[in-house]
């Protein structure tokens, strides 16, 4: 099998190889640390903040859903929230669908603005 060059290289390989040791782990660990601090850690932090925000919701809280619907919380359940989006119009959404909590009075101010536009 002399026509394969790999045979000649394979005979010398065991003598020339060295084990990488700790130096071989530095680059993979650095890459893992980079991705952890760039992607995983901020995502976990945002998830904790969102969970805390969803747990703090009570009746009368004004919220925006992930779909962009603005409403006031009328009823609460363990997994669902009933929102009043207009007079007599109620929507039931999951708690996790709530994107953010608005300052008090936002919903009322928006209703006034819509009423003024309808009159004109």
Residue frames relative to the residue before (quaternion, step in Angstrom):
aa qw qx qy qz dx dy dz
X 1.0000 0.0000 0.0000 0.0000 0.00 0.00 0.00
X 0.2407 0.8142 -0.4949 0.1847 3.54 0.99 0.77
X 0.6110 0.5778 -0.3698 0.3951 3.60 1.14 -0.26
X 0.6071 0.5037 -0.3714 0.4896 3.62 1.28 0.07
X 0.3768 -0.7308 0.5245 0.2211 3.56 -0.72 1.04
X 0.5878 0.6057 -0.3658 0.3922 3.58 1.10 -0.67
X 0.5774 0.5827 -0.3867 0.4213 3.61 1.11 -0.55
X 0.6750 0.4871 -0.2980 0.4672 3.57 0.92 -0.86
X 0.6763 0.4777 -0.3019 0.4725 3.59 0.95 -0.76
X 0.6387 0.5431 -0.3316 0.4326 3.56 1.04 -0.71
X 0.6230 0.5470 -0.3490 0.4369 3.60 1.09 -0.58
X 0.7225 0.4223 -0.2500 0.4870 3.58 1.01 -0.68
X 0.5233 0.6931 -0.3963 0.2978 3.59 1.15 -0.43
X 0.6778 0.4968 -0.3522 0.4120 3.69 0.70 -0.80
X 0.6596 0.5053 -0.3239 0.4525 3.60 1.02 -0.60
X 0.7191 0.4582 -0.2497 0.4589 3.60 1.05 -0.73
X 0.5917 0.5966 -0.3791 0.3875 3.63 1.14 -0.44
X 0.0894 -0.7563 0.6458 0.0550 3.49 -1.22 0.71
X 0.4906 -0.6324 0.5023 0.3271 3.57 -1.13 0.55
X 0.4979 -0.6923 0.4276 0.2998 3.62 -0.86 0.90
X 0.2474 -0.7969 0.5208 0.1802 3.62 1.04 -0.61
X 0.8093 -0.2460 0.1969 0.4957 3.57 -1.16 -0.67
X 0.6026 0.5846 -0.3618 0.4052 3.57 1.05 -0.65
X 0.6463 0.5290 -0.3201 0.4472 3.59 1.13 -0.58
X 0.6696 0.4985 -0.2980 0.4630 3.58 1.22 -0.36
X 0.5116 0.6812 -0.4125 0.3226 3.58 1.18 -0.39
X 0.6958 0.4764 -0.2901 0.4524 3.61 0.77 -0.95
X 0.6788 0.4629 -0.3277 0.4665 3.70 0.77 -0.79
X 0.6521 0.5025 -0.3227 0.4671 3.61 1.00 -0.73
X 0.6343 0.5189 -0.3283 0.4697 3.58 1.03 -0.72
X 0.6452 0.5076 -0.3188 0.4737 3.60 0.98 -0.80
X 0.6480 0.5116 -0.3177 0.4663 3.60 0.96 -0.85
X 0.6568 0.5043 -0.3115 0.4661 3.61 0.93 -0.88
X 0.6285 0.5404 -0.3312 0.4509 3.58 0.99 -0.82
X 0.7031 0.4503 -0.2730 0.4778 3.60 0.82 -0.97
X 0.6103 0.5518 -0.3588 0.4409 3.61 1.02 -0.68
X 0.7438 0.4095 -0.2351 0.4730 3.59 0.74 -1.01
X 0.6724 0.4920 -0.3047 0.4616 3.60 1.14 -0.47
X 0.8237 0.2418 -0.0912 0.5047 3.61 0.92 -0.87
X 0.7518 0.4394 -0.2449 0.4263 3.59 0.61 -1.10
X 0.6939 0.5019 -0.2944 0.4242 3.59 0.75 -1.00
X 0.6824 0.4582 -0.3232 0.4689 3.69 0.79 -0.80
X 0.6364 0.5286 -0.3367 0.4498 3.60 1.03 -0.72
X 0.6466 0.5041 -0.3190 0.4755 3.60 0.98 -0.76
X 0.6393 0.5306 -0.3191 0.4561 3.57 1.02 -0.79
X 0.6617 0.4915 -0.3021 0.4789 3.60 0.97 -0.88
X 0.6344 0.5302 -0.3326 0.4537 3.59 1.01 -0.76
X 0.6406 0.5118 -0.3211 0.4739 3.61 1.01 -0.77
X 0.6599 0.5042 -0.3078 0.4643 3.59 0.93 -0.89
X 0.6559 0.5041 -0.3135 0.4662 3.61 0.97 -0.84
X 0.6429 0.5201 -0.3197 0.4626 3.60 0.97 -0.82
X 0.6482 0.5088 -0.3049 0.4775 3.58 1.02 -0.83
X 0.6540 0.5157 -0.3043 0.4624 3.59 0.99 -0.87
X 0.6651 0.4952 -0.3030 0.4697 3.59 0.93 -0.87
X 0.6537 0.5123 -0.3142 0.4600 3.60 1.03 -0.72
X 0.6857 0.5007 -0.2863 0.4440 3.61 1.11 -0.60
X 0.4875 0.6768 -0.4354 0.3388 3.62 1.23 -0.11
X 0.0191 -0.7856 0.6181 -0.0192 3.55 -1.04 0.90
X 0.6995 -0.4267 0.3337 0.4661 3.56 -1.29 0.01
X 0.7773 0.3162 -0.2581 0.4788 3.54 -1.00 0.87
X 0.5111 0.6365 -0.4268 0.3892 3.59 1.23 -0.14
X 0.2900 -0.7472 0.5746 0.1654 3.56 -0.97 0.87
X 0.0157 -0.8308 0.5513 -0.0754 3.55 -0.70 1.16
X 0.2619 -0.6926 0.6381 0.2110 3.52 -1.41 0.20
X 0.3431 -0.7328 0.5500 0.2068 3.57 -0.96 0.88
X 0.6817 -0.4671 0.3633 0.4303 3.56 -1.31 0.12
X 0.6666 0.4949 -0.2940 0.4736 3.58 1.18 -0.52
X 0.5746 -0.6206 0.3665 0.3877 3.61 1.27 -0.02
X 0.4697 0.6679 -0.4499 0.3616 3.60 1.23 0.28
X 0.2458 -0.7596 0.5913 0.1140 3.54 -0.88 1.05
X 0.2025 0.7934 -0.5549 0.1471 3.56 -0.86 0.89
X 0.4145 -0.6655 0.5627 0.2619 3.50 -1.41 0.21
X 0.4619 -0.6861 0.4903 0.2749 3.59 -0.91 0.94
X 0.1661 -0.7930 0.5833 0.0580 3.56 -0.82 1.10
X 0.7947 0.0294 0.0174 0.6060 3.57 0.96 -0.92
X 0.1987 -0.7726 0.5947 0.0992 3.53 -1.22 0.63
X 0.0591 -0.7444 0.6643 0.0320 3.50 -1.24 0.64
X 0.6917 -0.4511 0.3279 0.4588 3.60 -1.22 0.02
X 0.8247 0.1938 -0.0945 0.5229 3.57 0.94 -0.81
X 0.7669 0.3208 -0.1779 0.5267 3.59 1.18 -0.34
X 0.1794 -0.7426 0.6383 0.0945 3.52 -1.34 0.54
X 0.2421 -0.7371 0.6104 0.1596 3.57 -1.03 0.80
X 0.1430 -0.8018 0.5792 0.0349 3.55 -0.73 1.17
X 0.2760 -0.7011 0.6283 0.1937 3.53 -1.14 0.73
X 0.1435 -0.8256 0.5434 0.0502 3.58 -0.46 1.21
X 0.7596 -0.0070 -0.0104 0.6502 3.57 1.29 -0.37
X 0.6982 -0.4378 0.3251 0.4639 3.58 -1.26 0.09
X 0.8530 0.0829 -0.0991 0.5057 3.56 -0.61 1.19
X 0.6351 0.4879 -0.3393 0.4935 3.61 1.24 0.06
X 0.0123 -0.8091 0.5855 -0.0482 3.56 -0.62 1.19
X 0.1168 -0.7679 0.6274 0.0546 3.55 -1.09 0.80
X 0.2451 -0.7466 0.5993 0.1528 3.52 -1.07 0.78
X 0.0218 0.7980 -0.5985 0.0667 3.58 -0.72 1.12
X 0.5610 -0.5743 0.4653 0.3728 3.54 -1.26 0.34
X 0.6059 -0.5658 0.4119 0.3782 3.56 -1.14 0.59
X 0.6727 0.5131 -0.3065 0.4362 3.59 0.96 -0.82
X 0.5955 0.5752 -0.3627 0.4277 3.60 1.23 -0.28
X 0.5500 0.5984 -0.4051 0.4187 3.60 1.23 -0.08
X 0.2945 -0.7943 0.5145 0.1326 3.54 -0.63 1.19
X 0.8067 -0.1315 0.1145 0.5646 3.60 0.89 -0.86
X 0.4120 -0.6658 0.5673 0.2552 3.50 -1.35 0.39
X 0.2961 -0.7724 0.5423 0.1469 3.56 -0.90 0.98
X 0.5852 -0.5537 0.4389 0.3979 3.58 -1.20 0.33
X 0.6148 -0.5574 0.4110 0.3774 3.57 -1.15 0.64
X 0.7742 0.3510 -0.2723 0.4509 3.54 -1.06 0.83
X 0.4932 0.6679 -0.4343 0.3493 3.61 1.18 -0.22
X 0.6664 0.5090 -0.2957 0.4576 3.56 0.91 -0.94
X 0.6627 0.5003 -0.2985 0.4705 3.59 0.95 -0.89
X 0.6544 0.5084 -0.3130 0.4640 3.60 0.95 -0.84
X 0.6462 0.5129 -0.3179 0.4671 3.57 1.01 -0.75
X 0.6245 0.5320 -0.3346 0.4637 3.59 1.03 -0.77
X 0.6483 0.5131 -0.3148 0.4663 3.60 0.98 -0.84
X 0.6515 0.5200 -0.3111 0.4564 3.56 0.95 -0.90
X 0.6599 0.4950 -0.3063 0.4750 3.61 0.96 -0.84
X 0.6398 0.5242 -0.3249 0.4585 3.60 1.00 -0.79
X 0.6461 0.5123 -0.3139 0.4707 3.60 1.01 -0.78
X 0.6525 0.5055 -0.3177 0.4667 3.59 0.97 -0.80
X 0.6550 0.5165 -0.3106 0.4557 3.60 1.00 -0.80
X 0.6419 0.5232 -0.3223 0.4585 3.62 1.07 -0.68
X 0.6863 0.5001 -0.2957 0.4376 3.58 1.00 -0.73
